[in-house]
Amino acid sequence: RNAPACIPSGTRGRAFFVRVDKDGQKIGDEIPVTDEFSNNWQDYKPLLAWDGTNYVVFWNDSREAEHCYESKQNIYMAKVDTNGRKVLGDIKLEKSSTNSNLYSVVSDGSNYALTYNVGTSMFAKMDTSGNTLTSDIPVNTTGFSGSPRIAWDGTNYIVTWFDNRDRTAEEFYNNEIYYTKLDNDGNKLDPETRITFQKDPSMDNTQMVFLKGSMGVAWLDLRDSSPQIYFAKN
């Protein structure tokens, strides 16, 4: 809505925010979270977190691209208070790659941790003022990876992702789901641990969910020759 013209082709968009009640009815007005328009196929997957005081929105953004069709993705964040008013933003995560793809964000009560993909899954942190604390910490050490999702277990971060390290000539399209545990600084506490064991693609995993000492994860699985959702508990 209200996007400026894009010449020679393409369109631009931006992320919006609105509050709803427990029945899904809108509370207040829809507000644009982003100050600038971005390529609408890049400015997607706005991710929402709650830090105990405000809503925090993260999104992919190509505002620095010179052309509508150019991919020059960065990751931005903004904060919205409980009255639906923007109180902070737009603030860019400081990192090396401009072609990163944001996948997941979580608040640990003090800071925001996020994962993004540049072929390798990466970990980063920002504080509640939007300062970059750390970024570009590799999560997987081998294989092409995707769909890195982060969760907070109350003490450490758990990251799940899929990668292709287990591919063979006979199983060329095989992807498997892995996870690892990170401390507050992104240091690995657990080895990269394989969760799925199928010769067909397992991908597009969720973040871990914790219940009574167990960890659960779901993913898209093609073992039955058509997409199915599978679940595992550790």
Secondary structure as UniProt FT lines:
FT   STRAND          12..13
FT   STRAND          16..20
FT   TURN            22..23
FT   STRAND          26..32
FT   STRAND          38..39
FT   TURN            40..42
FT   STRAND          47..50
FT   STRAND          55..61
FT   TURN            63..64
FT   TURN            68..69
FT   STRAND          73..80
FT   TURN            82..83
FT   STRAND          86..92
FT   STRAND          101..107
FT   STRAND          111..117
FT   STRAND          121..127
FT   TURN            128..129
FT   STRAND          132..138
FT   STRAND          145..152
FT   STRAND          157..163
FT   TURN            165..166
FT   TURN            170..173
FT   STRAND          176..182
FT   TURN            184..185
FT   STRAND          193..194
FT   STRAND          202..203
FT   STRAND          209..211
FT   TURN            212..213
FT   STRAND          214..221
FT   TURN            223..224
FT   STRAND          228..233
//
